[in-house]
Amino acid sequence: MKKIAFLFSALFWAACSETQNIADVNERDAFVSGESSSSLVELLPVSEPARLSSSSVNSDTVRVVSADTFFVEFSDTLSEPPCGVSKSSKKESAPFALLVGGRAAKLAGNGIFSEDAELTAKEELYKALGLDTLFDKFSFSKYSIEGALNFIFRNGVSAESDYIGNFAESGTLDKSAFCAIWKNNPLTSEAYGSEQEMMYLWARAVGIRGCVYDVRDVEEPYLIFNNILRKCVDLPYCDKNLIGSVKHAGLENAINDTSFVCTERGWTILKNYDLDVKDSLCDEVGKMFKSNSVKDQFYVCKEDGWTITTKLAYETKDIPCDKPLKLVKSPTVDTLFYLCKDSKWKIANRMEIETNEIPCDRIGKIFEGEFREYEWEKNGTFYICRETGWDIATHREADIGENVCDAEGKTIQGNLDSLMYYVCYKNAWTDFYETPCDSNNKRMRASENGRFNEYICYNGKWHYSVDWTCEYPKDYYFNPDIEYGTLVDERDGKTYRTVDVNGRIWMAENLRLVTDASQSVPFDDNCEIAGRFYSAGAAQTACPAGWRLPDTTDLNAFFPPDFDNLSGYMMSAYLEQFVSEIGNHCNGYGCNTYGTTILALGVYDVASEKMNALGMSHYWVYGDRNAKNVKQMHFHNSLISYREASDSDFLPIRCVKE
C-alpha cells in the first residue's frame, strides 16, 4: 500500500466537478504569464477562448488547409522545453504532437477550419484523459502539459499499440493506451515511495539533467499524472455531493483495490477502512463511531454503508442545537468550540468565541479579547460593535477606542500607540498629519503599521519627512540639539555649518563653490541646502584652504569599536545617525543624531543630463589621500562602499578639516 499512496495523497483532488468547458492550449495565442521564478511561461486560460467557425469568419480570416499541410505547420508550433532537450530531438517521437497533429489533420481533411481542428483535437485528447475539469480549474505551462503527456505515452504504451491511429480516427482513447504506465513505470516500485522522489524522477525523465528547475516544473505534471490515474482506476469526480463517500478502486495487475474517501480536498487514501468497519454493523442511519487505529477518523452509517464524517458531527451528535449562538467546548481539544448557528453546529471562530456572551448593544462599543496567539503579544484582538454585529476592529479603531469627538481641535493620544495622535476635526477623529498645523518646523513622530514615520509642519500643513523637497528653509535640515561651528570660504564668502564627529571636523553642508560650468552644476538653482555637483577632476581642488576631501580613515571613524557587537538590525540602522531626516526613513537610531545632515541626492549624469539614484547618498572621497585618487562613496545600510570614479558622474562634496 505504501508504494502507491503518494500517487494519490497530494493532488487527486484536482478534478472536482464535471464540465463541458475544456481549457485549451493554443500555441498561436498569447496568454497572460503567471508567476515563475525561472522564466516566462504561457498559461492555460481559465475558460475556453472564443471559437472561430465558418459562420463567423470568411475565408480571408481563417485558412482551410490539407491534412498534410496542417500536420507540418502544427509540428513547428511546439513549445521549447527547458535546457537539455533540443527541439529537433523532441519532434522525432513526441506523442503529444502525433496525437493532436494526427487528429487535427483528420478533422482538417474533413473540411474543418485549421484553427478549430487543432482546438477540437486538444479538447478531445484532454477529455479522453479525464483532464477537462482539471484544466478548467487550474492554469498550466504549455511545456508541463506536453511534457507530462509525452512522459505518459512514451513510458506506458507497447510498441504494437496503434493508439495514435485510433485517436486520429475517433478522437477517443482506450484506457489501455495510457494506463499501462502505472504497470511499467518505476513510479509504482518500492524504489520510489515518496512524493519527493516522484518529482525527482519526473525532472530526470524529461531530460533536465544539470539544469536549475523550478518546483513548478514538477508540481504541474504531478497534478496531471494524478488526475489521469484517477481516470485509470475509475474514480468519479469528487464533487460536493460525494463528500464523505468511500470508494474502492484499483488497476488490474498494478495496484490492488484501495479505499478512497472524497473530502473537501478531493480523493485521498483512506487508511484502515476495512479494519475499522469489519466488526461494526451499519444497522441504523446516523449511527457513528470513532476509529481505534487512525486519529480523528470518524464513521457514520448511511443507506449505502459506512462513510466518513467529521469530528464536529461526531462530538456534537448527542448535543441538541436548540438555541441560537449556543457555544459548547470540544471534549477532546481545549481550544476547539462548536457554535449553534442556523439550527446546525459549526466550528466557532475566535471572534464568535470571545464575543459570545457580550451584547452588541451600542454601535462603536469596543472591547479587547483575552486570546494571545503568542506569549509576547501585548494586546489581544479588539472587537467593535457595528450595525451588522460584532466585527474585528481595525488598529486605528482600537487605538482611538471609545473616545468621543465632541469638540473641534480636541486631541487624544493613541490607546495602543503612544506616538500617535488624533484630532477632532470637522466632527470626526482625524490622524494629526491630515489636519492643519500651527507651528513651522514642529516635528511629530507616528508609529504606523510597525514603522515610525516623521512629519514636519510647514506653512500650516504636515509634510512627510521622507519626501525630499527644496521647499523648506535650510535650518529645517539641521539638528537643533547640536552646537555647530562655522566655516567661511574666503574664495566666495559663503558660510557653512561644521560639526565634530569623533574628533574630526566635518562640513555639515554640501559645498556650493561655483567653478567652471563644465566642472560643476547646481542641484537646483534655488536649493541652497543641496549645493553643487562636481566632476571627479574638480573635486580634488574644490575644498577651501585648510580643508580636504575625506578619505576612508575619516569615514571609518564614524563606526565605534564595538560596532561588530551590535545586533544585525542595529548594524543596518547605524548610518541613520548621519543622514538628514528629510529625505530618509530612520527607524533604528533616528536620523541625524550627529548633525552631519548627509543628503540622499544621488548622482548627476552629465552625459544624459539626468539625476540618477535620488534617495541614495553619494559623495566624492579619496581612496588614497597620498595618491590623490578620487572615488565615489555610497552610504548603504551598515556599509560605506566605494567605487572607481566615472567621467560622466558628478557628485556633491563634503570637506574635512586638515
Secondary structure, 3 states (H helix, E strand, C coil): CHHHHHHHHCCHHHCCCCCCCCCCCCCCCCCCCCCCCCCCCCECCCCCCCCCCCCCCCCCCCCCCCHHHHHHHHHCCCCCCCCCCCHHHHHHCCHHHHHHHHHHHHHHHCCCCHHHHHHHHHHHHHHHCCCHHHHHHCCCEHHHHHHHHHHHHHHHCCCCCCHHHHHHHHCCCCHHHCCCHHHHCHHHCCCCCCHHHHHHHHHHHCCCCCCCCCHHHHHHHHHHHHHHHHHHCCCCCCCHHHCCCEEEEEECCCEEEEEEEEECCEEEECCCHHHHHCCCCCCCCCCEEECCCCCCCEEEEECCEEEEECHHHHHCCCCCCCCCCCEEECCCCCCCEEEEECCEEEECCHHHHHCCCCCCCCCCCEEECCCCCCCCCCCCCEEEEECCEEEECCHHHHHHCCCCCCCCCCEEECCCCCCCEEEEECCEEEEHHHCCCCCCCCEEEEEECCEEEEEEEECCEEEECCCCCCCCCHHHHCCCCCCCEEEECCCCCCEEEEEEECCEEEECCCCCCCCCCCCEEECCCCCHHHCEEECHHHHCCCCCCCEECCEHHHHHCCCCCCHHHCCHHHHHHHHHHHECCCCCCCCCCCCCCCCCCECCCCEEECCCCEEECCCCEEEEEEEECCCCEEEEEEEECCEEEEEECCCCEEECCCCEEC
